[in-house]
Amino acid sequence: MHLFRTILYIPTVLSGVAVAILWLNLFNPDLGAINYFLFKLGVENPPYWLQSPRWAMPAMVIMGLWGMGGNAIIYLAGLQNIPPHLYEAASLDGAGTWQRFRYVTLPLLSPTMFFLVITGAIGAFQQFGVPFVLTGGSNLGGPANALLFYMVYLYHVGFVRGLMGYATALAWVLTLVGLATVYVLFRFESLLVFYEQR
């Protein structure tokens, strides 16, 4: 178990830039390992991934799966925090596997899921390093602006074009939208999150 936890968590502690360069090489349409294996599986025209407006965002999603180990560790901690006697009581009452998941696991795991939704939403607003590296930094948003995230645009406006006032206004808009999103999520907390009475 400790070995698998370590393997899951290692991608989380690696540098985002180093991981982006690794994936940049893996997604290389001519020399990358992903297209090599797709070609070996019989795909005659594998995608051009980061050079294609259609495939750039799916490539980012695949890269995002690489760092899911941190969330998995937090889920595991939440699962270990559920008292075993609740499962025993549910089994004695005749609850099957689905009922135990629906009425014991899911409610008691909801605070953990809520925490990960909040941190995931905040992280989604802060996407910068990986798309910046994948687009080469100077290329604003990749092919047809397929990877033009808000933070990349803010950097381009402030530090490439030198429009610091406009970049500051964009940063304030990002802050207000982020605050509003977190506020809305917390408004739904009482409906979706169950806190065990101790």
N, C-alpha and C positions, 0 to 999 in steps of 0.2 A: 504493500500500500504506500509506504514512504517513497519508494522508487517511482511509482506512477504519479504521485503528487509532485515530486521534483520535476519529472519530465513534463507534466502539464504546466508547471509554473515557470519553467526556464524562459519561454518566449516572452513572458511579461516583463522580465527584468533586463532583457536585451535592449540595446539602444535602438530607438525608432529609425534613425538614419541608417544604421547598419542593416537592420531588417529590410528597410525599403530598398537598399542596394542589392541585397540578396534576392528579393522578389523581382527586382528589375532585371536581373540576370536570368532568373527562372522563367520570366514571361517574355524573354527575348524571342521574337518570332522565328529567327533563323537558327540560333544556337542554344536556345533555352531548353531546359529539361522537360518542361510541361508539354511543349509542342512536339518534342521528340517522342514522348510516350504516347501522345495522341496520334502521331503518325504511325507508331508501331501498332496501335490498336485499330488502325484502318481508317482514321480520319484523314482524307486526302488534302483538304484545305483547312488546316487548323487556324484559329483566329489570330489576328495580329495584336491582340490584347491591348497594350498601352498605346499603340499607334492607331487604334481604331476607336472612333467616337462611340460605336455600339458596344464594344467590349471593355472599354476602360473602367467603367463603374463596376461591372461584374468582377473584374480583376481586383478592384479595391475591396469588394465584399469577400472574395476568397482570401485576400491578405488579412482582413479583419478576423477571420476565423482562426488565424494563426495565434492571436493573442487572447483567445477565449479561456485559457488556462487559469488566469486570475479570477475570472467569474466562477469557474468550476470549483476552485478552492473555497470561495466564499459560499457557494451553494452547499458544498460538502460540510462546511462548518455549521451552516444552518440546519442541515439534515441531522447532524450529530447532536444538535441542541434540542431535538424533539425527544421528550421523555418516552422511554420504551413502554412504560406501563399504560400509556394511552393506546398503543397498538394492541396490547394484551387485552385491555378492557373492550376495545372495539371487536376483537376476535371472539371474545366470550359472548358479546351481544349478537354475534352472527354476521358481522360485517365481512364481506369478501375483500379481495385485493383492491378492486376499484373503489369500494366504499371507504376503505382505510385511506387510500390516496386522496379521495375527494373530501372526506370529512375530518381527517387528522393531518396528513402530510401537507396538503395545499394550504389550509388556513394557517398552520404554524410556520410554514415557510414563506408566507406572504410578506412579513417584514423584511426578510432577506431580499425577496424579489423587488420590493418597493425601493430598497436602498440601491439595488443594481440598476433599476430603471432611472432613478434620479441621477446617479453618477454617469450612466450611459448617455442620458440626454445632455448633461453638461459637457461630456467628452465629445459628443457629436458636434456641438457648437464650436469646439476648439480644434477641429481637424486642420492641421497645418503641415507638420513635418513630413509626413509620408507623401501627400500630394505634391508638396514643394519639391521633394527629391525626385519623384517619378516624372514630373514635368520638366525637370532640368533647371528649375528655379527661374530662369529668364522667360521661359515659355509660359505665359500667364495661366492657362487652364488646360493645357494638353490639347489633344486633337478636338477641334470644334468646341473648346471650352468644356469638355466632358468632365474634367476634374477641377473645375473652378469652384472651390469651396470659399465660403465667406472670408475666412482668415487669410487665405491666399490672396484674394482680391484686396483685402485691407492692407496687407503687406505691399502689394504692388502699387496701390494708390499712395501709400505713405512713403515708402523707401525707394521705389523705382521712379515714380513720377514726381515725388517730392511735394505732394499736396497734403501737408500735415494737418491742416484744419479739416479737410474732408475726411481724412483717415481717422481723426479724433471723433468726428461725428459718427462715422461708421462704427467705431468701437463703442460709443454710447448706445447706438441702436442695438448692437449685439448684446450689450449688458442688459438693456431693458427687455429685449425679447427673451433672453435667458431667464431673467427674473420672473417674467410673466409665465413662462413655461413651467418653471419650478413651482410657482404659486398655484397654477392650475392643477399640477400633479398632486400637490399637498391638499388641495380642496377635495380630491377624490380619495384621499387616504382613508378617511373614516368609512367609506363604502367598500373599499377593496382590501384593506389590511386588517388582520385580526391580531390583537395583542393578548397573549395568554395572561389571565389573572393569576397572580402568585400570592 
